[in-house]
């Protein structure tokens, strides 16, 4: 249960800052995509080839919403789709070269922003923040593994 002094306010502030960075880096690299469309492109780029259903589960979105997002990405030549030869009812997705390049540009931009923010911290504080980020990411993975559910399913 939430308590005023349990660190959730600080974590929420960091979350908001990270979302701002995520949104702004997508916006700087393409004004044509929403954050959800970019997230779909990211899932496909990270898990190629992947089915439309898997993307929907990864993003915790309605399959029809993912279909619309992916159709938009296909129209922008960022994704390719094809029937799954092992199951004709499924559609496989893969990024195009342009789609991969966009993901790489956004990642590069995000790394640059994060490096600039971390550079504002004193060395000891920067090292502590990096260690905390690593422990937090590990705790998220452990939470997902222990609970048998992903965080997005906890809503």
ABEGO torsion letter per residue (X at the ends): XBBAAAGAAAAAAAAAAAAAAAAAAAAAABAABBAAAAAAAAAAAAAOBBBAAAAAAAAGBBAAAAAAAAAAAAAAGABBBBBBAABAABBBBBBBAAAAAAAAAAAAAAAAAAAAAAAABBAAAAAAAAAAAAAAAAAAAAAAAAAGBBAAAAX
